Amino acid sequence: MPAPPPPTLDDVRRAARRLDGVAHRTPVLTSATLDALFGAQVVLKHEGLQRAGAFKFRGAYTAISSLGADVLARGICACSSGNHAQAVALAARLCGTRATILMPTRSTTRS
């Protein structure tokens, strides 16, 4: 299956409109120490203050809020063991649907 095309500027604008008033506007921070270390201005987005504690809320909400009423009526299913699960659950609740999150019971990484 081919990869989906990259988002267009219109896609980004549509997502920004969906997120307006839903996602938090998180602060941007700077660090003189990092600037000196890298020889450039380093800007850090403080996404720990985003809803569900992660930038992943934006993607989860944008995807779920874009679904049709027929899909939302059936609910959402996602696989995650971290903050993506929290973001999907919150986005589903805000969109008036239920979410089932499948969490792994052990790591699938092999040494």
C-alpha positions as CSV (number, residue, x, y, z in Angstrom):
1,M,0.0,0.0,0.0
2,P,1.5,3.4,-1.0
3,A,2.2,6.0,1.6
4,P,-0.4,8.8,1.9
5,P,0.6,12.1,0.3
6,P,2.2,14.7,2.7
7,P,-0.3,17.2,4.1
8,T,-0.8,20.4,2.1
9,L,-1.0,23.9,3.5
10,D,-4.8,23.7,3.2
11,D,-4.7,20.5,5.3
12,V,-2.7,22.3,8.0
13,R,-5.1,25.3,8.0
14,R,-8.1,23.0,8.2
15,A,-6.5,21.2,11.2
16,A,-5.8,24.5,12.9
17,R,-9.4,25.6,12.5
18,R,-10.6,22.3,14.1
19,L,-8.2,22.7,17.0
20,D,-9.0,26.3,17.7
21,G,-10.5,26.5,21.1
22,V,-9.9,22.8,21.8
23,A,-6.1,22.4,22.0
24,H,-4.1,24.6,24.4
25,R,-1.7,27.2,23.0
26,T,1.5,26.0,24.7
27,P,4.4,28.3,25.4
28,V,7.6,28.5,23.5
29,L,10.7,28.6,25.7
30,T,14.3,29.5,25.0
31,S,17.5,28.5,26.6
32,A,20.8,30.5,26.7
33,T,22.6,27.3,27.6
34,L,21.3,25.4,24.5
35,D,21.9,28.4,22.3
36,A,25.5,28.5,23.4
37,L,25.9,24.7,23.0
38,F,24.6,24.6,19.5
39,G,25.6,28.1,18.3
40,A,22.1,28.9,17.2
41,Q,18.8,30.0,18.8
42,V,17.0,26.9,20.1
43,V,13.3,27.2,20.7
44,L,11.5,24.6,22.7
45,K,7.7,24.0,22.6
46,H,6.4,23.1,26.0
47,E,4.0,20.4,24.9
48,G,3.9,18.8,28.4
49,L,1.2,21.5,29.0
50,Q,-0.9,20.3,26.1
51,R,-4.2,18.5,26.9
52,A,-3.3,14.8,27.7
53,G,0.2,16.0,28.3
54,A,1.5,15.6,24.7
55,F,1.5,17.1,21.3
56,K,-0.2,13.9,20.1
57,F,-3.6,15.4,21.2
58,R,-3.5,17.6,18.2
59,G,-3.3,14.7,15.8
60,A,-5.7,12.5,17.6
61,Y,-8.4,15.3,17.9
62,T,-7.9,16.3,14.2
63,A,-8.3,12.7,13.0
64,I,-11.2,11.8,15.2
65,S,-13.1,15.1,14.7
66,S,-12.8,14.6,10.9
67,L,-14.7,11.3,11.0
68,G,-18.3,11.0,9.9
69,A,-21.2,10.5,12.3
70,D,-21.6,6.9,11.2
71,V,-18.0,6.1,12.2
72,L,-18.2,8.0,15.5
73,A,-21.3,6.1,16.4
74,R,-19.3,2.9,16.2
75,G,-16.5,4.2,18.4
76,I,-12.7,4.5,18.1
77,C,-10.1,1.8,18.6
78,A,-6.3,2.5,19.0
79,C,-3.2,0.6,20.0
80,S,-0.9,2.4,22.4
81,S,0.9,2.1,25.7
82,G,1.5,5.8,26.3
83,N,0.4,9.3,25.8
84,H,-1.1,8.6,22.4
85,A,-3.7,6.4,24.2
86,Q,-4.5,9.3,26.5
87,A,-4.8,11.7,23.6
88,V,-7.1,9.3,21.7
89,A,-9.3,8.7,24.7
90,L,-9.7,12.4,25.4
91,A,-10.3,13.3,21.8
92,A,-13.0,10.6,21.5
93,R,-14.7,11.9,24.6
94,L,-14.6,15.5,23.3
95,C,-16.1,14.2,20.0
96,G,-18.9,12.4,21.8
97,T,-17.8,8.8,21.0
98,R,-16.2,6.0,23.0
99,A,-12.7,4.7,22.6
100,T,-11.2,1.3,23.1
101,I,-7.5,1.4,23.7
102,L,-5.5,-1.8,23.2
103,M,-2.4,-1.8,25.4
104,P,0.4,-4.3,25.0
105,T,1.1,-6.5,28.0
106,R,4.8,-6.7,27.3
107,S,7.4,-5.1,25.1
108,T,7.7,-6.4,21.5
109,T,11.3,-5.3,21.3
110,R,13.8,-8.1,21.1
111,S,17.3,-7.9,22.3
